[in-house]
Amino acid sequence: MWHSSIGNWNGSEPAVRMRRRVFLKSSALAALSGLAAMGKGARVRAGAKARVAIIGGGFGGSACALYLRRLNPALEVNLIDPVVRYASCPMSNEVIGGMRTMASIRVTREGVRRAGVQVLGERATGIDLAKHEVRLDGGHSVAFDRLVVAPGIRFLPQKLPGYTRAAALKMPHAWQAGAETLRLARQLRAMSDGGIVAISVPSGLMRCPPAPYERASLIARYLQRRKPRSKVLILDANNAFPEQDLFTAAWRRLYPGMIEWIASTEGGAVLRVDPAAMTLYTAGGAHRVAVANVILPQAPGQLAPDAGLASAHGWCPVDPLTFESTLMRNVHVIGDACIADAMPKAASAACSQARQCARAIVALLAGREVTAGNFASVCYSVLEPAAAIVHRAEFRIEGGRILRIGSQVSSVASADAERWYRRIVATAFNEQPADTPAILGLSAASAQSRLP
């Protein structure tokens, strides 16, 4: 699980990584004169078919491809991602907690293909800005007039002493849905009753900030029914978390005495790990646990820094009107990797950015002025089969920044979360997820029997 369309492990891959970095940096330098000549709103040459390439086929990249085709069906749109069946991070906590199957969060690329997008199941290995080409691992290249980079995140295990590739097998982060989701779910099912499940939450920017606390809720639900003498321990490098009042009230009501949260000021930040001893060390002492879910610090997918799209603080600065990189012309960055000011790093935010980015690209290719649209994000945190928390927010561009103009947090039925999930999968991938146990009307026991 240490790879995606742009790579996730930031450990020792010196030969391959160095070759790719040298190529990307040299091609970026070679492109400077060409970029200066093009101009920010350059039109496609007369009579030519405009070409847009998109690297990364998650929610943001796939949604952008679909929006581009809807706005201008004459565009040639190439979506580059080696993952054939994408597993969504939204609802993956329900897989871990035993409420749904892994199949129910997987989507294909067929809906995107039906929309006329060329889906290339290969890995992007380089960007040649001078030639306006993306180099692929198959040895060929894809030409573009505009490029969208949606690389998602990578993990920074080197920031946590003791966390190696071997440690990942015993202490999975499960923050990229797929193999690690299943690994963590199986570890929960294999543990003895009475054990402690630790969730380590990092500081700094991360994908879906409320998700660790949703995960704690759903793991507690599983333990309550299957291993009632066990508990969940949240070791947090932060001193507060999103929707904290609603989460803690729900924990007292639904899972009394089962979830303990330790803030950073109380010794909650994990300083190092010992996977052989299944021990996490904090300023407050050593915590030996049965299952350790160690969520790692995060940064943009490796292609972003390799190509020079990330600034000194690690994330990708963009013009909020177009999502064009402020470091590279004709290259747009959307989703978790970009700096979108007040917007969270979440699937719904990525889809909202994808819409504005697509509108901007269509206008720029035609030589028209780009108009500003509003943005929105919706984040559901499921607490148990009947209840969830929803955080809705709206944003607009003002003074060259994306500002929050309103938000609302409330408790809702978890069926609302299911309906939202089906809508956002349709928006991003032009298909519907597989039926879930809840939709099929299965009992809780039947749903459990379908789990890996």
C-alpha positions as CSV (number, residue, x, y, z in Angstrom):
1,M,0.0,0.0,0.0
2,W,2.9,2.3,-0.4
3,H,2.0,3.5,-3.9
4,S,-0.6,5.3,-5.8
5,S,-0.5,7.1,-9.2
6,I,2.3,9.2,-7.9
7,G,3.9,7.2,-5.0
8,N,3.3,7.2,-1.3
9,W,6.4,5.8,0.4
10,N,9.0,8.4,1.0
11,G,11.7,5.9,2.2
12,S,14.6,4.5,0.4
13,E,14.1,4.2,-3.4
14,P,17.2,6.3,-4.2
15,A,18.0,5.1,-7.8
16,V,14.5,5.4,-9.3
17,R,13.6,8.5,-7.3
18,M,16.8,10.3,-8.2
19,R,16.5,9.6,-11.9
20,R,12.9,10.9,-11.9
21,R,13.8,14.0,-9.9
22,V,16.7,14.8,-12.2
23,F,14.4,14.5,-15.3
24,L,11.6,16.6,-13.8
25,K,13.9,19.4,-12.6
26,S,15.9,19.6,-15.8
27,S,12.8,19.6,-18.0
28,A,11.2,22.3,-15.8
29,L,14.3,24.5,-16.3
30,A,14.4,23.8,-20.0
31,A,10.7,24.9,-20.3
32,L,11.2,28.4,-18.8
33,S,11.7,30.2,-22.1
34,G,8.8,28.4,-23.7
35,L,6.5,29.1,-20.8
36,A,7.3,32.8,-20.8
37,A,6.3,33.0,-24.5
38,M,3.0,31.2,-24.1
39,G,1.2,33.6,-21.8
40,K,-1.2,32.6,-19.1
41,G,-4.3,32.7,-21.2
42,A,-2.9,31.3,-24.4
43,R,-5.3,29.8,-26.9
44,V,-4.9,26.5,-28.7
45,R,-3.5,26.9,-32.2
46,A,-6.2,27.5,-34.9
47,G,-8.0,24.4,-36.1
48,A,-6.3,22.1,-33.5
49,K,-8.2,20.0,-31.1
50,A,-7.5,21.1,-27.5
51,R,-5.8,18.5,-25.3
52,V,-6.0,18.3,-21.5
53,A,-4.1,15.6,-19.6
54,I,-5.0,14.8,-16.0
55,I,-2.6,13.0,-13.6
56,G,-4.5,11.2,-10.8
57,G,-7.9,9.6,-11.0
58,G,-9.3,10.1,-7.5
59,F,-12.3,12.2,-6.8
60,G,-10.7,15.5,-8.0
61,G,-9.0,14.2,-11.1
62,S,-11.9,12.1,-12.3
63,A,-14.5,14.8,-11.6
64,C,-12.4,17.3,-13.5
65,A,-12.3,15.0,-16.5
66,L,-16.0,14.6,-16.5
67,Y,-16.7,18.4,-16.1
68,L,-14.3,19.1,-19.0
69,R,-16.2,16.8,-21.3
70,R,-19.5,18.2,-20.3
71,L,-18.4,21.8,-20.8
72,N,-16.7,21.1,-24.1
73,P,-17.3,17.7,-25.7
74,A,-14.7,18.5,-28.4
75,L,-11.9,18.4,-25.9
76,E,-9.4,15.5,-25.9
77,V,-9.2,14.5,-22.2
78,N,-6.7,11.9,-21.0
79,L,-6.9,10.6,-17.5
80,I,-3.7,9.0,-16.3
81,D,-3.8,6.6,-13.3
82,P,-2.5,3.0,-12.9
83,V,-5.3,2.0,-10.5
84,V,-7.9,0.1,-12.4
85,R,-10.5,-0.3,-9.5
86,Y,-10.4,2.7,-7.2
87,A,-11.2,2.3,-3.5
88,S,-12.7,5.5,-2.0
89,C,-11.5,6.8,1.3
90,P,-15.0,8.0,2.1
91,M,-16.9,5.1,3.8
92,S,-13.7,3.1,4.3
93,N,-14.0,3.5,8.0
94,E,-17.3,1.6,7.8
95,V,-15.3,-1.3,6.2
96,I,-12.9,-1.3,9.2
97,G,-15.8,-1.1,11.6
98,G,-17.7,-4.0,10.0
99,M,-20.6,-2.0,8.6
100,R,-20.0,-2.6,4.9
101,T,-17.9,-4.6,2.4
102,M,-14.8,-3.5,0.6
103,A,-16.6,-4.1,-2.7
104,S,-19.1,-1.4,-1.8
105,I,-16.4,1.3,-1.8
106,R,-14.7,0.3,-5.1
107,V,-15.5,2.0,-8.4
108,T,-14.3,1.2,-11.9
109,R,-13.3,3.7,-14.6
110,E,-16.1,2.6,-17.0
111,G,-18.4,5.6,-16.3
112,V,-15.5,8.0,-17.0
113,R,-14.7,6.1,-20.2
114,R,-18.4,6.3,-21.3
115,A,-18.2,10.1,-21.0
116,G,-15.5,10.1,-23.7
117,V,-12.4,10.4,-21.5
118,Q,-9.4,8.4,-22.5
119,V,-8.3,6.5,-19.4
120,L,-4.7,5.4,-19.4
121,G,-3.9,2.8,-16.9
122,E,-0.2,3.8,-16.5
123,R,1.9,5.7,-14.1
124,A,3.1,9.2,-14.9
125,T,6.9,9.3,-14.4
126,G,7.6,12.8,-15.6
127,I,6.4,16.1,-16.9
128,D,8.2,17.7,-19.8
129,L,6.9,21.3,-19.8
130,A,9.0,22.4,-22.8
131,K,7.4,19.7,-25.0
132,H,4.0,19.9,-23.2
133,E,4.1,16.1,-22.6
134,V,3.6,13.7,-19.7
135,R,5.9,10.8,-19.8
136,L,4.4,7.4,-18.8
137,D,6.1,4.3,-17.4
138,G,5.2,2.4,-20.6
139,G,7.8,4.4,-22.5
140,H,5.5,6.8,-24.4
141,S,4.2,10.3,-23.7
142,V,0.8,12.1,-23.7
143,A,0.7,15.6,-25.2
144,F,-1.3,18.4,-23.5
145,D,-2.2,22.1,-23.9
146,R,-3.3,22.2,-20.3
147,L,-2.3,19.8,-17.5
148,V,-4.2,19.0,-14.3
149,V,-2.2,17.4,-11.5
150,A,-4.4,15.7,-8.8
151,P,-1.7,13.7,-7.0
152,G,-3.5,13.2,-3.6
153,I,-1.2,12.7,-0.7
154,R,1.9,10.8,0.3
155,F,3.0,9.7,3.7
156,L,6.1,10.8,5.7
157,P,7.2,7.8,7.8
158,Q,10.6,9.3,8.3
159,K,9.0,11.8,10.6
160,L,8.1,9.1,13.1
161,P,11.1,7.2,14.5
162,G,10.7,3.4,14.3
163,Y,8.1,3.5,11.5
164,T,9.6,1.4,8.7
165,R,8.1,-0.6,5.8
166,A,8.0,-3.6,8.1
167,A,6.3,-1.5,10.8
168,A,3.6,-0.6,8.3
169,L,2.5,-4.3,8.2
170,K,2.0,-4.3,12.0
171,M,0.8,-0.7,12.5
172,P,-1.1,0.3,9.3
173,H,-2.2,3.8,8.7
174,A,-5.1,2.8,6.5
175,W,-5.3,6.4,5.3
176,Q,-5.4,5.4,1.6
177,A,-8.3,3.0,1.1
178,G,-7.3,-0.5,-0.2
179,A,-5.0,-3.1,1.2
180,E,-4.3,-1.3,4.4
181,T,-8.1,-0.9,5.1
182,L,-8.4,-4.7,4.9
183,R,-5.2,-5.2,7.0
184,L,-6.5,-3.1,9.8
185,A,-10.0,-4.7,9.7
186,R,-8.4,-8.1,9.9
187,Q,-6.2,-7.1,12.8
188,L,-9.3,-6.0,14.7
189,R,-11.1,-9.3,14.1
190,A,-8.0,-11.3,15.2
191,M,-7.3,-9.4,18.5
192,S,-8.3,-11.0,21.8
193,D,-11.1,-9.4,23.9
194,G,-9.7,-7.0,26.4
195,G,-7.1,-5.5,24.2
196,I,-6.5,-1.8,23.4
197,V,-6.8,-0.4,19.9
198,A,-4.7,2.8,19.6
199,I,-5.2,5.4,16.9
200,S,-2.3,7.8,16.5
201,V,-3.3,11.2,15.0
202,P,-0.6,13.4,13.5
203,S,-0.3,17.2,13.7
204,G,-0.3,19.4,10.6
205,L,-2.4,19.4,7.4
206,M,-4.0,16.0,6.6
207,R,-6.7,14.4,4.5
208,C,-10.2,14.5,6.1
209,P,-9.4,15.8,9.7
210,P,-12.6,14.4,11.3
211,A,-12.0,10.9,10.0
212,P,-9.8,9.6,12.9
213,Y,-12.7,10.3,15.3
214,E,-15.2,8.7,13.0
215,R,-12.9,5.7,12.9
216,A,-12.7,5.6,16.7
217,S,-16.5,5.6,16.8
218,L,-16.9,2.7,14.4
219,I,-14.1,0.6,15.9
220,A,-15.8,1.1,19.3
221,R,-19.1,-0.1,17.9
222,Y,-17.4,-3.2,16.5
223,L,-15.7,-3.9,19.9
224,Q,-18.9,-3.3,21.8
225,R,-20.6,-6.1,19.9
226,R,-17.7,-8.5,19.5
227,K,-15.0,-7.7,22.1
228,P,-16.8,-5.8,24.8
229,R,-13.9,-5.7,27.3
230,S,-11.7,-3.8,24.8
231,K,-11.3,-0.1,24.4
232,V,-10.1,2.6,21.9
233,L,-7.2,4.9,22.8
234,I,-6.8,8.1,20.7
235,L,-3.2,9.4,21.0
236,D,-3.5,12.9,19.5
237,A,-0.7,15.3,18.4
238,N,-3.4,18.0,18.5
239,N,-5.2,19.7,21.4
240,A,-8.6,19.9,19.8
241,F,-10.4,18.2,16.9
242,P,-13.3,18.9,14.5
243,E,-16.8,18.6,15.9
244,Q,-15.3,17.7,19.2
245,D,-18.4,18.4,21.3
246,L,-20.7,16.3,19.1
247,F,-18.2,13.4,19.0
248,T,-17.6,13.3,22.7
249,A,-21.3,13.6,23.5
250,A,-22.0,10.7,21.1
251,W,-19.2,8.6,22.7
252,R,-20.6,9.1,26.2
253,R,-24.1,8.0,24.9
254,L,-23.2,5.2,22.5
255,Y,-19.9,3.8,23.8
256,P,-19.6,4.8,27.5
257,G,-16.1,4.1,28.9
258,M,-14.8,2.7,25.6
259,I,-13.0,5.6,24.0
260,E,-10.3,7.6,25.6
261,W,-8.8,10.7,24.0
262,I,-5.4,12.1,25.1
263,A,-4.5,15.6,23.8
264,S,-1.0,16.7,22.9
265,T,-0.7,18.8,26.1
266,E,-1.5,15.7,28.1
267,G,1.2,13.6,26.4
268,G,-0.9,12.4,23.5
269,A,1.6,13.0,20.6
270,V,3.3,9.8,19.6
271,L,7.1,10.3,19.5
272,R,8.3,6.9,18.3
273,V,7.0,3.4,17.8
274,D,8.3,-0.1,18.5
275,P,6.3,-2.5,16.2
276,A,8.0,-5.6,17.5
277,A,6.7,-4.8,21.0
278,M,3.5,-3.2,19.7
279,T,4.3,-0.1,21.8
280,L,3.8,3.6,21.1
281,Y,5.9,6.1,23.1
282,T,4.6,9.5,24.0
283,A,5.7,12.1,26.5
284,G,3.2,10.6,28.8
285,G,4.8,7.1,28.7
286,A,4.7,3.9,26.8
287,H,1.5,2.4,25.5
288,R,1.5,-1.3,24.7
289,V,-1.5,-2.2,22.5
290,A,-3.1,-5.0,20.7
291,V,-3.8,-3.1,17.5
292,A,-2.1,0.2,16.4
293,N,-3.5,2.4,13.7
294,V,-0.7,4.9,13.2
295,I,-1.9,7.7,10.9
296,L,1.3,9.3,9.4
297,P,2.1,12.9,8.7
298,Q,1.2,13.8,5.1
299,A,2.3,15.9,2.2
300,P,1.3,16.1,-1.5
301,G,1.9,13.1,-3.8
302,Q,5.5,12.7,-4.8
303,L,5.0,14.0,-8.3
304,A,4.2,17.5,-6.9
305,P,7.5,18.2,-5.3
306,D,9.4,16.3,-8.0
307,A,7.9,18.6,-10.7
308,G,8.5,21.8,-8.7
309,L,4.8,22.3,-7.9
310,A,5.2,22.4,-4.2
311,S,6.5,25.4,-2.3
312,A,9.0,25.4,0.6
313,H,6.3,24.4,3.2
314,G,5.5,21.3,1.2
315,W,2.1,22.0,-0.4
316,C,1.1,23.4,-3.8
317,P,0.2,27.1,-4.1
318,V,-2.4,27.9,-6.8
319,D,-4.4,30.8,-8.2
320,P,-7.9,30.1,-6.6
321,L,-9.7,31.4,-9.7
322,T,-8.2,28.9,-12.0
323,F,-6.3,26.4,-9.8
324,E,-3.3,27.1,-12.0
325,S,0.0,26.6,-10.1
326,T,1.6,29.9,-9.1
327,L,4.9,28.2,-9.7
328,M,4.2,26.8,-13.2
329,R,2.1,28.1,-16.0
330,N,-0.4,25.8,-17.8
331,V,-0.3,23.3,-14.9
332,H,-3.3,23.2,-12.5
333,V,-3.3,21.5,-9.1
334,I,-6.5,20.3,-7.4
335,G,-7.5,18.2,-4.5
336,D,-5.6,17.3,-1.3
337,A,-2.3,18.5,-2.7
338,C,-3.2,22.2,-3.3
339,I,-3.4,25.1,-0.9
340,A,-7.0,26.0,-1.0
341,D,-7.0,28.3,2.0
342,A,-10.1,27.7,4.1
343,M,-11.2,24.6,2.2
344,P,-10.6,21.2,3.9
345,K,-8.8,18.3,2.2
346,A,-11.8,16.2,1.4
347,A,-13.5,14.4,-1.5
348,S,-16.3,16.9,-1.7
349,A,-13.9,19.9,-1.7
350,A,-11.8,18.2,-4.5
351,C,-15.0,17.8,-6.6
352,S,-15.9,21.5,-6.1
353,Q,-12.3,22.6,-7.0
354,A,-12.5,20.3,-10.1
355,R,-15.6,22.1,-11.3
356,Q,-14.0,25.5,-11.1
357,C,-10.7,24.3,-12.6
358,A,-12.6,22.7,-15.6
359,R,-14.5,26.0,-16.2
360,A,-11.3,27.9,-16.1
361,I,-9.5,25.6,-18.5
362,V,-12.3,25.7,-21.0
363,A,-12.3,29.5,-20.8
364,L,-8.5,29.8,-21.1
365,L,-8.3,27.5,-24.1
366,A,-10.9,29.6,-25.8
367,G,-9.2,32.9,-24.8
368,R,-12.1,34.0,-22.6
369,E,-12.1,35.6,-19.2
370,V,-12.4,33.2,-16.3
371,T,-15.3,33.9,-14.0
372,A,-15.4,33.1,-10.3
373,G,-17.7,30.5,-8.9
374,N,-18.5,29.5,-5.3
375,F,-17.3,26.3,-3.6
376,A,-18.8,23.9,-1.1
377,S,-17.7,21.0,1.0
378,V,-19.8,18.4,2.8
379,C,-18.2,16.0,5.3
380,Y,-20.1,13.1,7.0
381,S,-18.8,11.2,10.0
382,V,-20.8,8.1,10.7
383,L,-21.1,7.3,14.4
384,E,-23.2,4.1,14.2
385,P,-25.8,2.6,11.8
386,A,-28.4,5.2,12.7
387,A,-26.5,8.4,13.4
388,A,-23.9,10.6,11.8
389,I,-22.4,14.1,12.0
390,V,-22.4,16.4,9.0
391,H,-20.4,19.5,8.4
392,R,-21.5,21.7,5.5
393,A,-19.5,24.7,4.4
394,E,-19.6,27.3,1.6
395,F,-16.7,29.3,0.2
396,R,-16.0,32.1,-2.2
397,I,-13.1,33.8,-3.8
398,E,-12.4,37.2,-2.3
399,G,-9.2,39.2,-2.4
400,G,-7.3,36.4,-4.1
401,R,-8.2,33.9,-1.5
402,I,-10.8,31.3,-0.8
403,L,-12.8,32.4,2.2
404,R,-15.4,30.5,4.2
405,I,-18.7,32.3,4.0
406,G,-20.8,30.0,6.1
407,S,-20.9,26.6,7.8
408,Q,-23.2,24.3,9.7
409,V,-22.6,21.3,11.8
410,S,-25.5,19.0,12.9
411,S,-26.4,15.5,13.8
412,V,-28.3,13.5,11.1
413,A,-29.3,10.0,10.2
414,S,-26.6,7.9,8.7
415,A,-28.9,7.2,5.8
416,D,-28.1,10.8,4.8
417,A,-24.4,9.9,4.6
418,E,-25.2,7.0,2.4
419,R,-27.3,9.1,0.0
420,W,-24.5,11.7,-0.1
421,Y,-21.9,9.0,-0.9
422,R,-23.9,7.7,-3.8
423,R,-24.3,11.3,-5.2
424,I,-20.6,12.1,-4.9
425,V,-19.5,8.8,-6.5
426,A,-21.9,9.6,-9.4
427,T,-20.4,13.1,-9.7
428,A,-16.8,12.0,-9.7
429,F,-16.9,8.7,-11.5
430,N,-20.2,8.7,-13.4
431,E,-21.3,5.4,-11.8
432,Q,-22.9,4.1,-8.7
433,P,-21.1,2.2,-5.9
434,A,-22.0,-1.5,-5.3
435,D,-25.0,-2.1,-3.0
436,T,-24.1,-1.9,0.6
437,P,-25.5,-4.1,3.4
438,A,-27.7,-1.3,4.6
439,I,-29.3,-0.8,1.1
440,L,-29.7,-4.6,0.8
441,G,-31.6,-4.6,4.0
442,L,-29.3,-7.2,5.7
443,S,-29.2,-7.5,9.4
444,A,-26.1,-6.5,11.3
445,A,-25.1,-10.1,11.7
446,S,-25.5,-10.8,8.0
447,A,-23.4,-7.7,7.2
448,Q,-20.6,-8.9,9.5
449,S,-20.5,-12.3,7.8
450,R,-19.7,-10.5,4.5
451,L,-16.6,-8.8,5.9
452,P,-13.1,-10.0,5.0
